[in-house]
Amino acid sequence: MNEQEILLAFGGIGVAALGCQWLAWRLKLPAILFLLLSGIMAGPILGWLDPQEMFGPLLMPLVSLAVALILFEGSLTLHLSQWREIGTVVRRMVTLGALSTWVVISAATHWLLGFDWLLAILFGTLTLVTGPTVIVPMLRVVRPKAAVANILRWEGIVIDPIGALLAVVVYSFIIASAAGDGLSQSLLTFAGVILCGSAFGVAGGWLLGQVIRHQWLPEYLHNLASLAAVLGIFIASNQVMHESGLLAWIAPRGIVAAAVSAIFAIRLDEAGHAGALLLVPLTFAVIIGTVVLQSATARPLARLLKVAEPAPSGFLIVGANAPARALGTALQQLGSRVLLADSSWENIRAARMEGLPTYFGHPASQHADAHLDLVGLGHLLGLSPAGELNTLACTRFRHDFGHQRLFVLASGLERQRSDKHRASDEHRGRLFGSQALTYVQLANLFNQGAELYTTHLTEAFGWADYQALHGDRATLLFARDASGWVYVVGPDMALKPAPGWTLVALVQPQAG
């Protein structure tokens, strides 16, 4: 390929990847399904892309480095604090469950497809593991309850080094069997991978931790240092013991299993093992088949078993003060789940006395990261009198809820500040209420006798009648449509409530 063709190929890969991710988002299916199909179309079927011709000898090193990065990122999603609750289940899944899966796949491959026992056992190890490119998108679509999701994440991470190690050991046994020392070579490989991978992983992780903890690098270099450390540890470990770099609780998973199967297939074919090249299409067939089947059935099955997380329509309320408690109660009456977070025990106690779910602590604390239950929550209401806390909470939960679902009270101090002293709209979130109110104004309205009114619109009493009745005395806060979805009202929101909608507003008492 010439330079222009390579540039076009890179551009096409980027466009196809974006299109596949968008299509997966629209259809609520794992992105790997569309990525695989587009790759098969562009490569073997249409012949538009030949990775070997495009990358040459760089292909496999790039794949290996990409594997290391993907798997390291996946391992960072786990919290050790979760192990106490789910450790027993995960341990059984990665021992008895993994052994059962291995035996069943190996036997089926041998008896149904005619593979010899060695290749069948190797294929069983390759398809033993799951992967972030499959599990994470499916969890996003299926949305199981937190306990189930945590179990699946942990199982996917913990089983990977087991599957990787088994694959390397079986491969070494197959290669060494020709020389008559397969068992001893396999045992040496097993011990070497365990010792080398663990030693490099522990030493490298400890050293990186020391560098960051003692601030030997400026903060803006921490991400680059972590990236360099992961690649460096992976390469160094592989130089000492092949494939040991994928052991520090990470290893081949999902689509990566297909890449590893290609490596083993090529080497075994060169060693004269008939049928070894069939490992690659068979691995792809298993990946595509399981993704398609489980994507179509996982969500209905989760609902049937009652382990599906409810739609993320609830509200995380920052603050459990009196106005926050009143608004939380109103949202509960609309049928929405609410959770009030506050570091004041007096506020938390009062909220619990009123029957409101609470979290006692800072919503952006490390404890909250591990224990704050976000199941069913999809909005944030920053109702704390401390504007900085509301802004911090918006920054913390932006990834979980999205910027369009972050709402905060206006800040009286910020109105008086210049742009360089005022938090930007991007970090602060959207203003709450049809008329932007500060916390002081909101609290004063309640103290002066303002009340929360819930009104159901009908054909006889519509939106125009509602406006005429309340006029400027009402600050519209929430609106629930006929399907049951609750909208948070802001000054910039143009709502057109129809009959069947329910409105919640803070209405001031009439003068005189």
C-alpha positions in Angstrom: 0.0 0.0 0.0 1.2 3.5 -0.8 1.1 6.4 1.6 -2.2 7.8 0.3 -3.9 4.4 0.6 -2.6 4.0 4.2 -4.0 7.4 5.1 -7.3 6.6 3.6 -7.4 3.3 5.4 -6.7 5.0 8.8 -9.4 7.5 8.1 -11.9 4.8 7.1 -11.1 2.8 10.2 -11.9 5.9 12.3 -15.2 6.6 10.5 -16.2 2.9 10.7 -15.4 2.7 14.4 -17.5 5.9 15.1 -20.4 4.6 13.0 -20.4 1.2 14.8 -20.4 2.9 18.2 -23.2 5.2 17.2 -25.2 2.3 15.8 -24.7 0.3 18.9 -25.9 3.2 21.0 -29.0 3.6 18.9 -29.9 -0.1 18.8 -28.9 -0.8 22.5 -26.5 -3.6 21.4 -22.8 -4.2 22.2 -20.5 -2.3 19.9 -18.3 -5.3 19.4 -21.0 -6.9 17.2 -20.9 -4.0 14.7 -17.2 -3.7 14.9 -16.7 -7.3 14.0 -19.2 -7.2 11.2 -17.6 -4.0 9.7 -14.2 -5.6 10.0 -15.2 -8.7 8.2 -16.9 -6.7 5.5 -13.9 -4.4 4.9 -11.4 -7.2 5.1 -12.2 -10.8 3.9 -15.4 -10.0 2.0 -14.7 -6.7 0.1 -10.9 -6.7 0.4 -10.7 -3.0 1.2 -8.3 -3.5 4.1 -5.4 -5.9 4.6 -3.9 -5.4 8.1 -0.8 -7.5 7.3 -0.1 -5.4 4.2 -0.9 -2.2 5.9 1.1 -2.6 9.1 3.6 -5.3 8.1 5.8 -6.5 11.0 4.2 -3.9 13.3 0.8 -5.6 13.3 1.3 -8.1 16.1 3.4 -5.7 18.4 0.6 -3.1 18.0 -2.1 -5.7 18.8 -0.1 -6.8 21.9 0.3 -3.3 23.2 -3.4 -2.5 22.5 -4.3 -5.6 24.5 -2.3 -4.5 27.5 -3.9 -1.0 27.5 -7.5 -2.3 27.1 -7.1 -4.9 29.8 -5.4 -2.5 32.2 -8.2 0.0 31.8 -10.8 -2.7 32.5 -9.0 -3.8 35.7 -9.3 -0.2 37.1 -13.1 -0.5 37.2 -13.0 -2.9 40.2 -13.2 -1.9 43.9 -11.7 -4.2 46.4 -14.4 -3.2 48.9 -16.9 -5.1 46.8 -15.0 -8.4 47.3 -16.5 -8.9 50.8 -20.0 -9.2 49.4 -19.4 -11.0 46.1 -16.1 -12.8 46.7 -17.6 -16.2 47.3 -19.8 -16.1 44.2 -16.9 -14.9 42.0 -14.5 -17.5 43.4 -16.9 -20.3 42.6 -17.5 -19.0 39.1 -13.8 -18.8 38.2 -13.0 -22.2 39.6 -15.9 -24.7 39.3 -17.6 -22.6 36.6 -14.5 -22.2 34.6 -13.6 -25.9 34.8 -17.1 -26.9 33.8 -17.0 -24.5 30.8 -13.6 -25.7 29.7 -14.6 -29.4 29.8 -17.9 -28.8 28.0 -16.3 -26.7 25.2 -13.4 -29.0 24.7 -15.6 -32.1 24.5 -18.0 -30.4 22.1 -15.2 -29.2 19.9 -13.7 -32.7 19.7 -16.8 -34.8 19.2 -18.9 -32.3 17.2 -16.3 -30.7 15.0 -13.7 -33.4 14.8 -10.8 -31.5 16.3 -8.1 -33.7 17.9 -8.0 -33.5 21.7 -5.0 -31.1 22.0 -6.5 -28.5 19.7 -10.0 -28.9 21.3 -8.5 -28.3 24.7 -6.6 -25.3 23.5 -9.8 -23.9 21.9 -11.6 -24.4 25.2 -9.0 -22.2 27.0 -9.3 -19.5 24.3 -13.1 -19.2 24.6 -13.1 -19.6 28.4 -12.9 -15.9 29.1 -15.2 -12.9 28.6 -14.1 -9.3 27.9 -14.7 -5.6 28.5 -15.6 -5.1 24.8 -18.5 -7.5 25.5 -19.4 -7.3 29.2 -19.3 -3.5 29.7 -21.6 -2.7 26.7 -24.0 -5.5 27.6 -24.1 -4.3 31.2 -24.9 -0.8 29.9 -27.8 -2.2 27.8 -29.1 -4.8 30.2 -28.6 -2.6 33.3 -28.7 -5.4 36.0 -28.8 -4.6 39.6 -25.6 -3.4 41.2 -24.7 -6.7 42.9 -25.2 -8.7 39.6 -23.2 -6.1 37.6 -20.3 -6.2 40.1 -20.2 -10.0 40.0 -20.0 -10.0 36.2 -17.3 -7.3 36.2 -15.2 -9.2 38.8 -15.7 -12.5 37.0 -14.6 -11.1 33.7 -11.4 -9.7 35.2 -10.4 -12.5 37.6 -11.1 -15.3 35.0 -8.8 -13.7 32.4 -5.5 -14.6 33.9 -6.8 -18.1 34.5 -7.8 -18.4 30.8 -4.6 -16.8 29.6 -2.4 -19.0 31.7 -4.2 -22.1 30.6 -3.9 -21.1 27.0 -0.2 -20.6 27.2 0.4 -23.8 29.2 -1.7 -25.9 26.7 0.0 -24.3 23.8 3.5 -25.0 25.3 2.4 -28.6 25.9 1.3 -29.0 22.3 4.6 -27.6 20.9 6.8 -29.6 23.4 4.9 -32.9 22.9 6.7 -33.4 19.6 10.0 -33.5 21.5 8.6 -35.8 24.2 8.8 -33.4 27.1 5.4 -31.8 27.0 4.6 -32.2 30.7 7.8 -30.8 32.1 7.8 -27.9 29.6 4.2 -27.1 30.6 5.0 -27.0 34.3 8.0 -24.8 33.6 5.8 -22.5 31.5 3.2 -22.4 34.3 5.7 -21.5 37.0 7.5 -19.0 34.8 4.4 -17.1 33.8 3.1 -16.9 37.4 6.5 -15.8 38.9 7.5 -13.4 36.1 4.2 -11.8 35.6 3.6 -11.4 39.3 7.0 -10.0 40.0 7.0 -7.5 37.3 3.4 -6.4 38.0 3.9 -6.0 41.8 7.3 -4.3 41.4 6.1 -2.0 38.6 2.8 -1.1 40.4 4.6 -0.3 43.6 7.2 1.9 41.9 4.5 3.8 40.0 2.6 4.3 43.3 5.7 5.7 45.0 6.3 8.1 42.1 2.8 9.4 42.3 2.4 9.4 46.1 5.7 11.3 46.6 4.9 13.7 43.8 8.1 13.0 41.9 6.2 14.0 38.8 3.9 16.9 38.2 0.2 16.0 38.2 -0.2 16.7 34.5 2.3 13.9 33.7 0.5 11.2 35.8 -1.6 9.8 33.0 1.3 9.7 30.7 3.5 8.1 33.4 0.8 5.4 34.0 0.5 4.7 30.2 4.3 4.4 29.9 4.5 2.2 33.0 1.8 -0.2 31.7 3.5 -0.6 28.4 7.0 -0.8 29.9 6.0 -3.5 32.5 4.2 -5.5 29.8 7.1 -5.4 27.4 9.7 -6.1 30.1 7.8 -9.1 31.4 7.3 -10.5 27.9 11.0 -10.2 27.2 11.7 -12.5 30.2 8.8 -14.9 29.8 6.5 -14.9 26.7 2.9 -13.9 27.4 3.6 -13.2 31.1 3.0 -9.5 30.5 -0.8 -10.1 30.4 -0.8 -11.4 34.1 -1.4 -8.4 36.9 -5.0 -9.5 37.0 -5.5 -8.8 33.3 -5.4 -11.0 30.2 -7.0 -11.8 26.9 -10.8 -11.3 26.8 -13.6 -11.0 24.3 -12.3 -9.8 20.9 -8.8 -10.1 22.2 -9.2 -13.9 22.4 -9.7 -13.8 18.6 -6.3 -12.0 18.2 -4.6 -14.5 20.5 -6.2 -17.4 18.7 -4.7 -16.1 15.4 -1.2 -16.1 17.0 -1.6 -19.7 18.2 -3.1 -20.8 15.0 -0.3 -19.5 12.8 2.4 -21.0 15.1 0.7 -24.4 15.4 0.1 -24.5 11.6 3.8 -23.8 11.0 4.6 -26.7 13.5 2.5 -29.0 11.3 -0.7 -29.4 13.3 -3.5 -30.0 10.9 -6.6 -28.0 11.4 -4.9 -25.3 13.5 -6.0 -22.5 11.2 -9.6 -23.4 11.9 -9.2 -21.9 15.4 -9.6 -18.4 14.1 -12.9 -18.7 12.3 -14.3 -20.9 15.0 -13.3 -18.3 17.7 -15.0 -15.5 15.7 -18.1 -17.6 15.2 -18.3 -18.2 19.0 -17.9 -14.5 19.7 -20.4 -13.3 17.2 -22.9 -16.1 18.0 -22.8 -15.4 21.8 -23.0 -11.7 21.4 -26.0 -11.9 19.1 -27.8 -14.4 21.2 -27.1 -12.8 24.6 -27.8 -9.3 23.3 -31.2 -10.4 22.2 -32.1 -12.3 25.3 -30.2 -10.8 28.2 -32.6 -7.9 28.9 -35.8 -9.9 28.8 -34.2 -12.6 30.9 -33.0 -10.0 33.5 -36.6 -8.7 33.7 -38.0 -12.2 34.1 -35.6 -13.0 36.9 -36.2 -9.5 38.5 -32.5 -8.5 38.5 -32.8 -5.7 36.0 -32.1 -2.2 37.2 -35.1 0.2 37.0 -34.9 2.9 34.4 -32.4 5.7 35.5 -35.2 8.2 36.1 -34.5 8.8 39.8 -32.8 11.8 41.6 -29.7 12.1 43.6 -30.3 15.2 45.7 -27.2 16.9 47.2 -28.3 18.2 50.5 -30.9 17.0 53.0 -31.9 20.4 54.3 -35.6 21.4 54.7 -36.1 22.6 51.1 -34.4 19.5 49.8 -36.5 17.2 51.9 -39.7 18.9 50.7 -38.7 18.5 47.1 -37.6 14.9 47.7 -41.0 14.1 49.1 -42.7 15.7 46.1 -40.6 13.6 43.7 -41.4 10.4 45.7 -45.1 11.3 45.3 -44.6 11.4 41.5 -43.2 7.9 41.7 -39.5 8.7 41.3 -36.7 7.2 43.4 -34.8 9.7 45.4 -31.6 9.6 47.5 -30.5 12.5 49.6 -26.8 12.9 50.4 -25.6 15.1 53.2 -22.7 15.3 55.6 -24.9 16.8 58.3 -26.3 14.2 60.7 -29.1 16.4 61.8 -30.3 16.8 58.2 -29.9 13.1 57.5 -31.9 12.2 60.7 -34.7 14.5 59.7 -34.9 13.1 56.2 -35.0 9.5 57.6 -37.8 10.5 59.9 -39.7 11.7 56.8 -39.2 8.4 55.1 -36.6 9.6 52.6 -33.7 7.4 51.6 -30.4 8.9 52.5 -26.6 8.7 52.2 -24.7 10.1 55.2 -21.5 11.5 53.8 -19.9 13.7 51.1 -21.4 12.6 47.7 -18.0 13.0 46.0 -16.0 11.1 48.7 -14.0 8.0 48.2 -16.5 6.2 50.4 -19.3 7.3 48.2 -17.5 6.0 45.1 -17.6 2.5 46.6 -20.9 2.6 48.5 -23.3 5.2 47.0 -26.1 3.2 45.4 -26.9 4.8 42.0 -29.3 2.1 40.9 -32.3 3.8 39.2 -30.9 7.3 39.5 -30.4 9.4 36.5 -30.6 13.0 37.6 -28.7 15.2 40.1 -30.3 18.1 42.0 -27.7 20.3 43.7 -29.7 21.8 46.6 -26.9 22.4 49.1 -26.5 26.0 50.4 -22.8 25.6 49.6 -22.6 26.3 45.8 -19.1 24.8 45.6 -20.4 21.5 46.8 -23.1 21.5 44.1 -20.5 22.3 41.5 -18.2 19.6 42.7 -21.1 17.0 42.7 -21.9 18.0 39.1 -18.3 17.5 38.1 -18.2 14.1 39.9 -21.5 12.7 38.4 -21.3 14.2 34.9 -20.1 10.9 33.5 -22.8 8.9 35.3 -25.8 11.2 34.4 -24.7 13.4 31.5 -24.6 17.2 31.6 -28.2 17.6 30.5 -29.4 15.9 33.7 -27.4 18.0 36.2 -29.4 20.8 37.9 -28.3 23.2 40.6 -29.7 26.2 42.4 -28.4 29.6 41.4 -25.6 31.2 43.4 -26.0 34.7 44.7 -22.3 35.2 45.1 -21.6 34.0 41.6 -23.9 36.6 40.2 -21.6 39.2 41.6 -18.4 37.6 40.4 -16.6 38.2 37.2 -16.1 35.3 34.7 -12.7 34.4 36.0 -14.1 33.8 39.6 -17.3 32.1 38.6 -17.7 28.4 37.9 -18.4 27.8 34.2 -21.8 26.5 33.1 -20.2 23.3 31.9 -19.0 22.4 35.4 -21.8 23.9 37.4 -24.8 22.2 35.7 -28.1 23.7 34.6 -30.1 26.1 36.7 -33.1 24.6 38.5 -36.7 26.0 38.4 -38.6 28.0 35.9 -37.4 31.1 37.8 -33.8 30.6 38.9 -33.6 30.7 42.7 -30.7 30.8 45.1 -30.8 28.6 48.2 -31.5 31.6 50.4 -34.4 32.6 48.1 -35.8 29.1 48.1 -35.6 28.7 51.9 -37.2 32.2 52.4 -40.1 31.2 50.1 -40.8 28.2 52.3 -40.5 30.2 55.5 -42.9 32.8 54.1 -45.6 30.3 53.5 -45.0 29.1 49.9 -46.2 25.6 49.3 -45.5 22.8 46.8 -48.6 22.1 44.7 -49.1 19.1 42.5 -51.6 19.7 39.7 -52.9 17.2 37.1 -53.8 18.8 33.8 -57.0 17.7 32.0 -58.9 18.7 28.9 -61.0 20.9 31.1 -58.1 22.4 32.9 -55.1 22.8 30.6 -51.7 24.5 30.6 -53.2 27.9 29.7 -55.6 27.7 32.6 -52.8 26.7 34.9 -50.8 29.8 33.9 -53.7 32.1 34.3 -54.5 30.7 37.8 -51.0 31.0 39.3 -49.3 33.7 37.2 -46.0 34.8 38.5 -46.6 33.3 42.0 -45.6 29.9 40.8 -42.1 28.6 40.2 -42.5 25.4 38.1 -40.1 22.7 39.3 -41.1 19.3 37.9 -43.4 18.0 35.1 -44.4 14.4 34.6 -45.7 13.5 31.2 -48.4 10.9 30.4 -45.9 8.1 30.1 -44.6 8.7 33.6 -41.3 10.4 32.8 -40.4 13.3 35.1 -38.7 16.4 33.7 -36.7 18.9 35.7 -37.8 22.4 34.7 -35.2 25.1 34.1 -35.4 28.7 33.0 -34.2 27.7 29.5 -36.6 24.9 29.1 -39.6 25.3 26.8 -42.2 22.8 28.0 -45.6 22.4 26.5 -47.5 20.4 29.0 -50.6 18.6 27.7 -53.6 17.0 29.2 -52.5 14.0 31.3 -49.4 15.7 32.5 -48.7 16.4 36.2 -47.0 19.6 37.4 -45.2 20.4 40.6 -44.6 24.1 41.5 -43.7 26.2 44.4 -46.6 28.6 44.8 -46.3 31.8 46.9 -49.3 32.8 48.9 -51.5 35.6 47.5 -50.7 39.1 48.8 -53.1 40.4 51.4 
